[in-house]
Amino acid sequence: MSDDDIGKFDPGTTQRLMSVMRPVLKTYFRAEVHGLDSFPPGGALVVANHSGGQFPMDVPIFSVDFYDKFGYDRPVYTLSHDVLFMGPTADFFRKVGYIRANRENAGIALRSGGVVVVFPGGDYDAYRPTSAENVIDFNGRKGYVSTAIEAGVPIVPAVSIGGQETQLYLTRGTWLARRLGLKRLIRSDILPLSFGFPFGLTSPIPPNLPLPSKIVTQVLDPIDITAEFGENPDIDEVDEHVRFVMQQALNELAAKRRFPILG
């Protein structure tokens, strides 16, 4: 990616999209975002769990409240799978802040003062079984730590709950994906199986509509890596700490949740 790609972010298009998404997110999902008062100035790497299968609402829910608080002069960039940039919608996604998921792109966006959202667990996390919905699992991916260190920015952990209740996620289907060689064909390690409305059991086509589950996001205090771990931080130690504070926060959200879907 180049600086020109960063320049494709369009505040006007993003603002119009947020105005359309806001009533849907606040009414259908009763979305809430807490903790933005502690968000640091300048570039920051938001590290979050990913939920909702084919229709993850994490980024729109975070972005609506972030832009309401900080305005559209402070872009939110989301590291995304290459498939998002195929076809006629690619230019639209770039205008609203989606960029290809690699360390170079993240570094350019962060050094420009942008806020970058990364989901280390990716699809593996978004399709985690509903039985493990409140477990932080990045599938061993730690590259986000090096990205933050190289860009000299803090990590801002964020956790959300409710997205894994939009349908019943049964299994990631990792064993079947391996048997079929999906990694080589479509860069996927999973072939998930879920149950929902209106098609019942799917894997993952045709896509079921997400149920109106209440989704709550908690943004945690920023982590200054150098201040907390020294000039030569251990990647494993930082990753373990990030996942620990995220798991604690997710446990707290889960303890407050009374009913599935209703919240």
C-alpha positions in Angstrom: 0.0 0.0 0.0 1.1 3.6 -0.6 0.2 7.0 0.9 -2.2 7.3 -2.0 -4.2 4.4 -0.7 -4.4 6.1 2.7 -5.6 9.1 0.9 -8.6 7.1 -0.5 -10.3 7.5 2.9 -13.3 9.8 2.3 -14.8 11.5 5.4 -17.9 12.4 3.6 -18.7 8.9 2.3 -17.8 7.5 5.8 -20.2 10.0 7.5 -23.0 9.1 5.2 -22.4 5.4 5.8 -22.4 6.0 9.6 -25.7 7.9 9.3 -27.3 4.9 7.6 -25.7 2.3 10.0 -26.3 4.1 13.2 -30.1 3.6 13.5 -29.8 -0.1 12.5 -27.0 -0.8 15.0 -28.7 1.2 17.8 -32.1 -0.3 17.2 -31.7 -3.8 15.9 -28.6 -4.7 17.9 -29.1 -2.2 20.7 -25.4 -1.6 20.3 -23.4 0.1 23.1 -19.7 1.1 23.2 -18.1 2.0 26.6 -14.6 3.2 27.5 -13.8 5.7 24.7 -13.0 8.4 27.3 -9.6 6.7 27.9 -8.8 6.5 24.1 -5.3 7.9 23.4 -4.5 10.7 20.9 -2.7 10.0 17.7 -2.1 6.6 16.1 -3.4 3.6 18.0 -3.8 -0.1 17.3 -7.2 -1.4 18.4 -6.9 -5.1 19.1 -10.3 -6.8 19.3 -12.1 -10.1 19.3 -14.1 -10.8 16.2 -17.7 -12.0 16.2 -20.7 -12.7 14.0 -19.6 -15.1 11.3 -20.4 -13.7 7.8 -22.0 -10.5 9.3 -19.6 -9.2 11.9 -20.8 -5.9 13.4 -17.7 -5.2 15.4 -16.2 -2.4 13.2 -19.5 -0.6 12.4 -20.5 -0.6 16.1 -17.1 0.7 17.2 -16.9 3.3 14.4 -20.3 4.8 14.9 -19.5 5.8 18.5 -15.8 6.6 17.7 -16.8 9.1 15.0 -19.5 10.6 17.2 -16.9 11.3 19.8 -13.8 12.2 17.8 -15.2 13.3 14.4 -14.3 12.3 10.9 -10.9 14.0 10.7 -9.6 11.0 12.6 -9.9 8.0 10.3 -10.5 4.5 11.5 -8.8 2.0 9.3 -9.7 -1.7 9.4 -7.2 -4.5 8.4 -9.3 -6.7 6.1 -9.2 -9.9 4.0 -8.2 -9.5 0.4 -11.6 -10.8 -0.7 -13.1 -7.4 0.3 -11.1 -5.7 -2.4 -12.3 -7.9 -5.3 -15.1 -6.6 -7.5 -17.0 -3.4 -7.9 -17.3 -2.6 -4.2 -13.5 -2.4 -3.6 -13.3 1.3 -4.0 -16.2 1.9 -1.6 -14.6 -0.1 1.1 -11.3 1.8 0.7 -13.2 5.1 1.0 -14.7 4.1 4.3 -11.3 2.9 5.8 -10.8 -0.7 4.9 -7.3 -1.7 4.0 -5.5 -5.0 3.1 -4.3 -6.8 6.2 -0.6 -6.7 6.2 2.1 -5.1 8.4 3.2 -2.6 5.8 -0.3 -1.2 5.4 -0.9 -1.1 9.1 2.4 0.8 9.7 1.7 3.4 7.1 -1.8 4.0 8.6 -0.6 4.1 12.2 2.3 6.5 11.4 -0.2 8.8 9.6 -2.0 9.2 13.0 -4.8 6.8 12.1 -6.6 4.4 14.3 -6.2 0.9 13.0 -8.5 -2.0 14.0 -7.1 -5.5 13.8 -8.8 -8.8 14.6 -5.8 -11.2 15.2 -8.2 -14.2 15.3 -9.8 -13.3 11.9 -12.4 -15.8 10.6 -11.2 -18.4 13.1 -12.4 -16.1 15.8 -15.6 -14.8 14.1 -16.8 -18.4 13.6 -15.9 -19.7 17.1 -18.5 -22.0 18.5 -21.3 -20.3 20.5 -20.3 -22.7 23.4 -17.0 -20.8 23.5 -18.3 -17.4 22.7 -16.7 -15.7 25.7 -13.2 -17.1 25.1 -10.4 -14.9 23.7 -8.6 -17.0 21.1 -6.3 -15.5 18.4 -5.2 -19.0 17.2 -1.6 -18.2 18.2 -1.3 -15.1 16.0 0.9 -12.4 17.6 2.0 -10.3 14.6 -0.1 -7.4 15.9 2.4 -6.9 18.8 5.3 -6.3 16.3 3.1 -4.0 14.3 2.4 -1.7 17.3 6.1 -1.8 18.4 7.4 -0.9 14.9 4.9 2.0 14.5 5.6 3.2 18.0 1.9 3.3 19.0 -0.1 2.0 22.0 -2.3 -1.1 21.8 -5.9 -0.4 22.7 -7.6 -3.7 23.6 -11.4 -3.9 22.9 -13.8 -6.7 23.6 -17.4 -7.3 22.5 -20.2 -9.7 23.6 -23.4 -10.7 21.8 -22.1 -11.1 18.2 -21.8 -14.9 18.7 -25.5 -15.1 19.6 -26.7 -13.8 16.2 -27.0 -17.5 15.3 -25.9 -20.8 16.7 -22.3 -21.4 15.7 -21.7 -25.2 15.9 -18.1 -25.7 14.7 -15.4 -24.0 12.7 -15.0 -27.2 10.6 -11.2 -26.9 10.6 -10.7 -30.7 10.0 -13.0 -30.6 6.9 -11.2 -27.5 5.6 -7.9 -29.3 5.8 -9.3 -32.3 4.0 -10.7 -30.2 1.2 -7.5 -28.1 0.9 -9.3 -24.8 1.4 -6.2 -23.0 2.5 -4.7 -23.4 -0.9 -7.9 -22.6 -2.8 -9.4 -19.6 -0.9 -6.9 -18.9 2.0 -9.3 -20.3 4.6 -8.5 -22.7 7.4 -12.2 -23.2 8.3 -15.5 -24.5 6.9 -17.9 -23.4 9.6 -21.3 -25.0 10.4 -24.0 -22.9 12.0 -27.8 -22.9 12.5 -30.0 -19.9 12.2 -32.9 -18.1 10.4 -34.2 -18.6 7.7 -32.1 -21.5 6.2 -31.4 -23.5 9.3 -28.2 -25.5 9.0 -25.7 -23.8 6.7 -22.0 -24.1 5.9 -21.8 -21.1 5.4 -24.0 -20.7 2.2 -26.7 -19.7 2.0 -26.1 -17.1 4.7 -28.6 -16.9 7.6 -29.8 -13.5 8.8 -28.3 -12.3 12.1 -30.7 -12.5 15.0 -31.2 -9.2 16.9 -28.7 -9.9 19.7 -27.7 -7.0 22.0 -24.0 -6.3 21.3 -21.9 -4.5 23.8 -18.3 -3.3 23.2 -15.9 -2.4 26.0 -12.8 -0.4 25.0 -10.0 -0.9 27.5 -7.2 1.3 28.7 -4.3 1.8 26.3 -1.2 -0.3 26.7 2.1 1.6 26.3 4.4 -1.3 25.3 7.7 0.4 26.1 6.5 1.8 29.4 5.2 -1.5 30.6 7.6 -4.0 29.0 10.8 -2.0 28.4 12.8 -1.0 25.3 13.1 -4.6 24.1 9.8 -6.2 24.9 9.2 -9.9 24.6 6.5 -10.5 22.0 5.1 -13.5 23.8 4.9 -11.6 27.1 3.0 -8.7 25.5 0.6 -11.0 23.7 -0.1 -12.9 26.8 -0.8 -9.7 28.7 -3.1 -8.3 26.0 -5.1 -11.6 25.9 -5.2 -11.7 29.7 -6.8 -8.2 30.1 -9.2 -8.9 27.2 -10.3 -12.2 28.8 -10.8 -10.4 32.1 -13.0 -7.8 30.5 -14.9 -10.3 28.5 -15.6 -12.3 31.7 -17.0 -9.2 33.3 -19.3 -8.5 30.3 -20.4 -12.1 30.4 -21.2 -11.8 34.1 -23.5 -8.8 33.5 -25.3 -10.6 30.7 -28.6 -12.1 31.9 -30.1 -13.7 28.8 -28.8 -14.8 25.3 -29.8 -12.4 22.5 -31.8 -10.2 24.9 -28.6 -9.2 26.8 
